[in-house]
């Protein structure tokens, strides 16, 4: 997707097979000794609160993306095999000056 996020053709096909909706959001990961890191994740479903996301239509899919992740040079891909396949987000680090408030 132009300037928002890159979704490769295999991921597009997977999203269409899963219902045609994808959500890109930050997911908190807690360390064993404290600390917190937010990791970008992709899920083939509609978010619980769509009003918190930017909504885009692209090649017959609906994309919900956290506004802080849009335009960050990220890409959505698929990994795994058969029923264990799942989406993942890959890409560059967040741009300097990015403030994560979640």
VEXKE-793010 format. One record per residue (C-alpha): residue number from 0; chain; x negated, y, z. Coordinates in steps of 0.05 Angstrom, whole numbers, plus 5000, padded with zeros to 4 digits. Layout:
N
<atom><n>NUM</n><chain>A</chain><px>X</px><py>Y</py><pz>Z</pz></atom>
...
//
This chain:
102
<atom><n>0</n><chain>A</chain><px>5000</px><py>5000</py><pz>5000</pz></atom>
<atom><n>1</n><chain>A</chain><px>4973</px><py>5066</py><pz>4979</pz></atom>
<atom><n>2</n><chain>A</chain><px>4940</px><py>5102</py><pz>5039</pz></atom>
<atom><n>3</n><chain>A</chain><px>4984</px><py>5067</py><pz>5092</pz></atom>
<atom><n>4</n><chain>A</chain><px>4955</px><py>4996</py><pz>5095</pz></atom>
<atom><n>5</n><chain>A</chain><px>4930</px><py>4944</py><pz>5045</pz></atom>
<atom><n>6</n><chain>A</chain><px>4970</px><py>4880</py><pz>5039</pz></atom>
<atom><n>7</n><chain>A</chain><px>4939</px><py>4827</py><pz>4995</pz></atom>
<atom><n>8</n><chain>A</chain><px>4981</px><py>4786</py><pz>4947</pz></atom>
<atom><n>9</n><chain>A</chain><px>4977</px><py>4722</py><pz>4989</pz></atom>
<atom><n>10</n><chain>A</chain><px>5002</px><py>4760</py><pz>5050</pz></atom>
<atom><n>11</n><chain>A</chain><px>5058</px><py>4791</py><pz>5009</pz></atom>
<atom><n>12</n><chain>A</chain><px>5081</px><py>4722</py><pz>4987</pz></atom>
<atom><n>13</n><chain>A</chain><px>5078</px><py>4697</py><pz>5059</pz></atom>
<atom><n>14</n><chain>A</chain><px>5118</px><py>4757</py><pz>5085</pz></atom>
<atom><n>15</n><chain>A</chain><px>5171</px><py>4745</py><pz>5031</pz></atom>
<atom><n>16</n><chain>A</chain><px>5176</px><py>4672</py><pz>5051</pz></atom>
<atom><n>17</n><chain>A</chain><px>5185</px><py>4692</py><pz>5124</pz></atom>
<atom><n>18</n><chain>A</chain><px>5243</px><py>4740</py><pz>5109</pz></atom>
<atom><n>19</n><chain>A</chain><px>5210</px><py>4800</py><pz>5077</pz></atom>
<atom><n>20</n><chain>A</chain><px>5195</px><py>4841</py><pz>5139</pz></atom>
<atom><n>21</n><chain>A</chain><px>5128</px><py>4855</py><pz>5172</pz></atom>
<atom><n>22</n><chain>A</chain><px>5110</px><py>4896</py><pz>5234</pz></atom>
<atom><n>23</n><chain>A</chain><px>5040</px><py>4923</py><pz>5246</pz></atom>
<atom><n>24</n><chain>A</chain><px>5030</px><py>4944</py><pz>5319</pz></atom>
<atom><n>25</n><chain>A</chain><px>4979</px><py>4949</py><pz>5374</pz></atom>
<atom><n>26</n><chain>A</chain><px>4978</px><py>4891</py><pz>5424</pz></atom>
<atom><n>27</n><chain>A</chain><px>4943</px><py>4898</py><pz>5491</pz></atom>
<atom><n>28</n><chain>A</chain><px>4890</px><py>4846</py><pz>5508</pz></atom>
<atom><n>29</n><chain>A</chain><px>4866</px><py>4841</py><pz>5580</pz></atom>
<atom><n>30</n><chain>A</chain><px>4796</px><py>4819</py><pz>5597</pz></atom>
<atom><n>31</n><chain>A</chain><px>4781</px><py>4766</py><pz>5650</pz></atom>
<atom><n>32</n><chain>A</chain><px>4746</px><py>4817</py><pz>5694</pz></atom>
<atom><n>33</n><chain>A</chain><px>4790</px><py>4877</py><pz>5681</pz></atom>
<atom><n>34</n><chain>A</chain><px>4793</px><py>4924</py><pz>5624</pz></atom>
<atom><n>35</n><chain>A</chain><px>4841</px><py>4931</py><pz>5566</pz></atom>
<atom><n>36</n><chain>A</chain><px>4834</px><py>4932</py><pz>5491</pz></atom>
<atom><n>37</n><chain>A</chain><px>4889</px><py>4944</py><pz>5441</pz></atom>
<atom><n>38</n><chain>A</chain><px>4884</px><py>4900</py><pz>5379</pz></atom>
<atom><n>39</n><chain>A</chain><px>4923</px><py>4912</py><pz>5315</pz></atom>
<atom><n>40</n><chain>A</chain><px>4969</px><py>4852</py><pz>5300</pz></atom>
<atom><n>41</n><chain>A</chain><px>5016</px><py>4835</py><pz>5243</pz></atom>
<atom><n>42</n><chain>A</chain><px>5081</px><py>4798</py><pz>5255</pz></atom>
<atom><n>43</n><chain>A</chain><px>5132</px><py>4774</py><pz>5204</pz></atom>
<atom><n>44</n><chain>A</chain><px>5192</px><py>4803</py><pz>5240</pz></atom>
<atom><n>45</n><chain>A</chain><px>5229</px><py>4868</py><pz>5256</pz></atom>
<atom><n>46</n><chain>A</chain><px>5205</px><py>4907</py><pz>5317</pz></atom>
<atom><n>47</n><chain>A</chain><px>5248</px><py>4910</py><pz>5379</pz></atom>
<atom><n>48</n><chain>A</chain><px>5252</px><py>4987</py><pz>5373</pz></atom>
<atom><n>49</n><chain>A</chain><px>5245</px><py>5006</py><pz>5299</pz></atom>
<atom><n>50</n><chain>A</chain><px>5250</px><py>5080</py><pz>5316</pz></atom>
<atom><n>51</n><chain>A</chain><px>5178</px><py>5078</py><pz>5343</pz></atom>
<atom><n>52</n><chain>A</chain><px>5150</px><py>5058</py><pz>5275</pz></atom>
<atom><n>53</n><chain>A</chain><px>5141</px><py>5086</py><pz>5205</pz></atom>
<atom><n>54</n><chain>A</chain><px>5184</px><py>5047</py><pz>5156</pz></atom>
<atom><n>55</n><chain>A</chain><px>5161</px><py>5034</py><pz>5084</pz></atom>
<atom><n>56</n><chain>A</chain><px>5187</px><py>4992</py><pz>5026</pz></atom>
<atom><n>57</n><chain>A</chain><px>5134</px><py>4959</py><pz>4984</pz></atom>
<atom><n>58</n><chain>A</chain><px>5143</px><py>4904</py><pz>4931</pz></atom>
<atom><n>59</n><chain>A</chain><px>5208</px><py>4879</py><pz>4961</pz></atom>
<atom><n>60</n><chain>A</chain><px>5184</px><py>4877</py><pz>5033</pz></atom>
<atom><n>61</n><chain>A</chain><px>5199</px><py>4923</py><pz>5091</pz></atom>
<atom><n>62</n><chain>A</chain><px>5138</px><py>4947</py><pz>5130</pz></atom>
<atom><n>63</n><chain>A</chain><px>5143</px><py>4975</py><pz>5200</pz></atom>
<atom><n>64</n><chain>A</chain><px>5077</px><py>5005</py><pz>5222</pz></atom>
<atom><n>65</n><chain>A</chain><px>5055</px><py>5040</py><pz>5286</pz></atom>
<atom><n>66</n><chain>A</chain><px>5041</px><py>5112</py><pz>5265</pz></atom>
<atom><n>67</n><chain>A</chain><px>4973</px><py>5110</py><pz>5298</pz></atom>
<atom><n>68</n><chain>A</chain><px>4952</px><py>5053</py><pz>5251</pz></atom>
<atom><n>69</n><chain>A</chain><px>4976</px><py>5083</py><pz>5185</pz></atom>
<atom><n>70</n><chain>A</chain><px>4919</px><py>5106</py><pz>5141</pz></atom>
<atom><n>71</n><chain>A</chain><px>4864</px><py>5075</py><pz>5183</pz></atom>
<atom><n>72</n><chain>A</chain><px>4835</px><py>5031</py><pz>5126</pz></atom>
<atom><n>73</n><chain>A</chain><px>4866</px><py>4967</py><pz>5153</pz></atom>
<atom><n>74</n><chain>A</chain><px>4888</px><py>4907</py><pz>5112</pz></atom>
<atom><n>75</n><chain>A</chain><px>4937</px><py>4850</py><pz>5124</pz></atom>
<atom><n>76</n><chain>A</chain><px>4917</px><py>4779</py><pz>5105</pz></atom>
<atom><n>77</n><chain>A</chain><px>4938</px><py>4707</py><pz>5119</pz></atom>
<atom><n>78</n><chain>A</chain><px>4897</px><py>4652</py><pz>5151</pz></atom>
<atom><n>79</n><chain>A</chain><px>4910</px><py>4581</py><pz>5172</pz></atom>
<atom><n>80</n><chain>A</chain><px>4939</px><py>4521</py><pz>5137</pz></atom>
<atom><n>81</n><chain>A</chain><px>5010</px><py>4496</py><pz>5124</pz></atom>
<atom><n>82</n><chain>A</chain><px>5055</px><py>4511</py><pz>5184</pz></atom>
<atom><n>83</n><chain>A</chain><px>4998</px><py>4541</py><pz>5223</pz></atom>
<atom><n>84</n><chain>A</chain><px>4990</px><py>4600</py><pz>5175</pz></atom>
<atom><n>85</n><chain>A</chain><px>4997</px><py>4669</py><pz>5205</pz></atom>
<atom><n>86</n><chain>A</chain><px>4984</px><py>4742</py><pz>5188</pz></atom>
<atom><n>87</n><chain>A</chain><px>4925</px><py>4781</py><pz>5215</pz></atom>
<atom><n>88</n><chain>A</chain><px>4900</px><py>4852</py><pz>5210</pz></atom>
<atom><n>89</n><chain>A</chain><px>4829</px><py>4867</py><pz>5189</pz></atom>
<atom><n>90</n><chain>A</chain><px>4792</px><py>4930</py><pz>5172</pz></atom>
<atom><n>91</n><chain>A</chain><px>4750</px><py>4987</py><pz>5195</pz></atom>
<atom><n>92</n><chain>A</chain><px>4747</px><py>5017</py><pz>5264</pz></atom>
<atom><n>93</n><chain>A</chain><px>4796</px><py>5071</py><pz>5283</pz></atom>
<atom><n>94</n><chain>A</chain><px>4775</px><py>5139</py><pz>5258</pz></atom>
<atom><n>95</n><chain>A</chain><px>4736</px><py>5185</py><pz>5305</pz></atom>
<atom><n>96</n><chain>A</chain><px>4782</px><py>5227</py><pz>5348</pz></atom>
<atom><n>97</n><chain>A</chain><px>4835</px><py>5173</py><pz>5350</pz></atom>
<atom><n>98</n><chain>A</chain><px>4871</px><py>5173</py><pz>5416</pz></atom>
<atom><n>99</n><chain>A</chain><px>4907</px><py>5110</py><pz>5437</pz></atom>
<atom><n>100</n><chain>A</chain><px>4962</px><py>5126</py><pz>5486</pz></atom>
<atom><n>101</n><chain>A</chain><px>4992</px><py>5057</py><pz>5492</pz></atom>
//
